[in-house]
Amino acid sequence: MATPTRHDEIINIISRRRQVSVQELTERLKVSEVTIRKDLSFLEEQGYLMRTHGGARLAEDIGRLHSISTRREAHTAEKCAIAKAAASLLNEGDTILIDAGSTCATLAHAIRDMNLRVITNSLDVMMELADSHTISLHSVGGSYRMDAGSFIGPAAEESLQQYRIDSCFIGTPAFTSDGVFSSQNTIESHFKSQALKISKRRIVLSDQTKYNKTTFSVFSRAEDIDILVVDNSFEGIEKLRSLGIEVLVAEEADSNC
């Protein structure tokens, strides 16, 4: 079994180079091609990289990734207000998908007493809803990404195809005034894109701090989004509405979720 030290070194090399070959890794780390290929397969499952013909490329902007515990503790009042506004969009009996992320987990708390079918790739959402007597909870498979508390990859995306989703609620680490939504991780971005494609109504949740920022991998553009739910400090409403996105502004920040 590969040691964490070698995995860390592979991640460091790819984060600097963005792309690297199996041959180069073999020469630099003084191990066999078979060992390197096993390492790359493992790191791809964790969401750090994507395999290419003869090598691998970076799947996420590691330098800009904040831990999930840090994200849970930031802007909690705004997230509570956004979650309540998002919950108001739902009807009893709906089938919904809730994405990974701290705002999405706050939404899970807000809807735990509603009669809903909830599909999720988020461990936090599962834990929040696990003891609800009114939620029919369904999880997707896939590889667990510890940094985001999410299940991603081909198995997760294939699992999505089993469901007819009325509304999906997607988190975003960044979006621009031109309606470009992005994530730090390419594999996670692909999951978000697939969820948007199969959902009847497509909803993104975000606070003001994510606005006019960009991250590593684009997962959607304005035409892929129906509703953006934001906190009441958001300043880009008219610009995004001009792109065809309905912007729902939450009421005053509220820490009582």
C-alpha positions in Angstrom: 0.0 0.0 0.0 1.3 3.4 -0.9 2.4 5.7 1.9 0.7 9.1 2.4 4.1 10.7 1.9 4.3 9.6 -1.8 0.7 10.6 -2.4 1.4 14.0 -1.0 4.5 14.4 -3.2 2.4 13.4 -6.3 -0.2 16.0 -5.4 2.5 18.6 -4.9 4.1 17.9 -8.3 0.8 18.0 -10.1 -0.4 21.1 -8.3 2.8 22.9 -9.6 2.9 21.4 -13.1 -0.9 20.9 -13.7 -0.1 17.8 -15.8 2.5 15.1 -15.5 3.3 11.7 -17.1 3.6 8.4 -15.4 7.1 8.1 -16.7 8.2 11.3 -15.1 6.6 10.4 -11.8 8.3 7.0 -11.9 11.7 8.6 -12.4 11.3 11.3 -9.8 9.8 9.0 -7.1 12.0 5.9 -7.8 9.1 3.4 -7.9 7.6 1.3 -10.6 5.0 2.3 -13.2 2.6 -0.2 -11.7 2.9 1.6 -8.3 2.5 5.0 -9.8 -0.6 3.9 -11.8 -2.1 2.6 -8.5 -1.3 5.8 -6.8 -3.0 7.8 -9.6 -6.1 5.7 -9.5 -6.4 6.2 -5.7 -5.9 9.9 -6.0 -8.4 10.2 -8.8 -11.0 8.4 -6.6 -10.3 11.0 -3.9 -10.9 13.8 -6.4 -7.4 15.3 -6.5 -6.6 14.5 -10.1 -7.9 13.1 -13.4 -6.2 10.3 -15.3 -5.0 11.1 -18.8 -3.4 8.9 -21.5 0.0 8.2 -20.0 -0.3 10.4 -16.9 -2.6 12.7 -14.9 -3.7 16.3 -14.6 -4.9 18.4 -11.7 -8.5 18.1 -10.8 -8.7 20.9 -8.2 -7.2 24.2 -7.1 -5.7 22.9 -3.9 -4.3 26.3 -2.9 -7.8 27.8 -2.7 -9.7 25.0 -1.0 -10.9 25.7 2.5 -11.7 22.8 4.8 -15.4 21.9 5.2 -15.2 22.7 9.0 -14.0 26.2 8.2 -16.8 26.7 5.6 -19.5 25.5 8.1 -18.5 28.2 10.6 -18.4 31.1 8.1 -21.4 33.4 7.4 -23.8 31.2 9.3 -26.6 33.9 9.6 -26.6 34.5 5.9 -26.7 30.8 5.2 -29.7 30.4 7.5 -31.6 33.1 5.7 -30.7 31.6 2.3 -31.8 28.1 3.5 -35.2 29.4 4.7 -35.8 31.3 1.4 -34.9 28.1 -0.6 -37.2 26.0 1.5 -40.1 28.3 0.6 -39.7 27.2 -3.0 -40.7 23.6 -2.1 -44.1 21.8 -2.0 -44.9 18.7 0.1 -44.1 15.6 -1.8 -41.4 17.0 -4.0 -38.4 15.0 -5.1 -35.3 17.1 -4.6 -31.5 16.9 -4.9 -29.4 18.6 -2.3 -25.7 19.1 -3.2 -22.7 19.1 -0.9 -21.6 22.2 0.9 -22.3 24.1 4.1 -25.2 26.2 2.7 -26.8 23.1 1.3 -26.4 21.3 4.7 -28.2 24.3 6.3 -31.0 23.8 3.8 -31.3 20.2 4.9 -31.8 21.4 8.4 -34.5 23.8 7.3 -36.6 21.1 5.5 -36.2 18.2 7.9 -39.8 18.4 9.0 -41.3 18.5 5.5 -42.6 15.6 3.5 -40.0 15.2 0.8 -37.9 12.8 -1.1 -34.3 13.9 -0.8 -31.4 12.7 -3.0 -27.9 13.8 -2.0 -24.2 13.2 -2.4 -23.4 15.0 0.9 -22.5 13.3 4.1 -23.5 16.3 6.1 -27.0 16.3 4.5 -27.4 12.6 5.1 -26.5 13.0 8.8 -28.8 16.0 9.1 -31.8 14.1 7.7 -31.0 10.5 8.9 -33.4 10.7 11.8 -36.2 12.7 10.1 -39.5 10.9 10.1 -40.9 12.8 7.1 -38.0 12.7 4.7 -37.4 9.8 2.3 -33.6 9.9 2.1 -31.6 8.5 -0.9 -27.8 8.7 -1.3 -25.8 8.4 -4.4 -22.7 6.1 -4.6 -19.3 7.2 -5.6 -15.9 8.0 -4.1 -15.8 10.0 -0.9 -14.1 13.3 -1.1 -13.1 14.2 2.4 -12.3 17.9 1.8 -15.9 18.6 0.7 -17.7 15.8 2.5 -19.1 14.7 -0.8 -19.5 11.5 -2.9 -18.4 12.1 -6.5 -17.2 10.3 -9.6 -18.8 8.1 -12.3 -20.7 5.9 -9.8 -22.4 9.0 -8.3 -23.3 10.4 -11.7 -24.7 7.0 -12.9 -26.8 6.8 -9.7 -28.4 10.2 -10.6 -29.9 8.8 -13.7 -32.3 6.6 -11.6 -34.2 9.6 -10.4 -36.8 12.1 -11.6 -35.8 15.3 -9.8 -38.3 18.2 -9.4 -35.7 20.7 -8.0 -32.0 20.5 -7.4 -30.2 22.8 -5.0 -26.6 23.3 -5.9 -23.8 25.1 -3.9 -21.2 27.2 -5.7 -17.8 28.3 -4.4 -17.7 31.1 -7.0 -19.8 32.9 -9.7 -19.3 36.0 -11.9 -21.5 38.8 -13.1 -21.5 37.1 -16.4 -23.3 34.1 -14.9 -20.4 31.7 -14.8 -20.5 29.3 -11.9 -17.4 27.3 -10.9 -15.9 24.9 -8.3 -12.4 24.1 -7.2 -12.7 20.5 -8.3 -13.3 19.2 -11.9 -14.8 15.9 -10.8 -17.2 17.6 -8.4 -18.1 20.2 -11.1 -19.0 17.4 -13.4 -21.4 16.0 -10.8 -23.0 19.4 -10.4 -23.4 19.7 -14.1 -25.1 16.3 -14.4 -27.5 17.2 -11.5 -28.5 20.4 -13.3 -29.1 18.6 -16.6 -31.6 16.1 -15.2 -33.5 18.4 -12.9 -36.8 20.1 -13.9 -35.9 23.3 -11.8 -32.3 24.3 -11.2 -31.5 26.3 -8.1 -28.1 27.6 -6.9 -27.5 28.8 -3.3 -24.8 31.4 -2.5 -24.0 34.2 -0.2 -22.5 37.5 -1.4 -18.9 36.5 -0.6 -18.9 34.1 -3.6 -19.9 36.8 -6.1 -17.5 38.0 -8.8 -15.0 35.3 -8.0 -13.7 32.4 -10.2 -12.4 29.0 -9.3 -10.8 26.1 -11.1 -13.6 24.4 -13.0 -16.8 25.8 -14.6 -19.9 23.7 -13.9 -22.6 25.9 -15.4 -23.5 29.2 -17.1 -26.5 31.5 -16.8 -28.7 29.5 -19.2 -28.3 26.4 -17.0 -29.7 28.1 -13.9 -33.4 28.9 -13.2 -33.1 30.5 -9.7 -30.2 31.9 -7.6 -31.0 32.3 -3.9 -28.7 34.9 -2.2 -28.5 36.8 1.1 -29.8 40.4 1.3 -26.4 42.0 1.0 -26.1 40.8 -2.6 -25.4 43.6 -5.1 -25.5 41.9 -8.5 -29.3 41.3 -8.8 -30.1 43.3 -11.9 -27.1 42.1 -13.9 -27.9 38.4 -13.3 -31.6 38.9 -13.9 -30.7 40.5 -17.3 -29.0 37.1 -18.1 -32.3 35.3 -17.5 -31.6 34.1 -13.9 -34.4 34.6 -11.4 -32.7 36.0 -8.3 -34.5 35.3 -5.0 -33.2 37.6 -2.1 -33.4 36.1 1.3 -34.7 38.2 4.2 -32.4 39.7 6.8 -29.6 37.4 8.0 -30.9 35.1 10.6 -28.8 32.9 12.9 -31.8 30.9 14.2 -32.0 28.0 11.8 
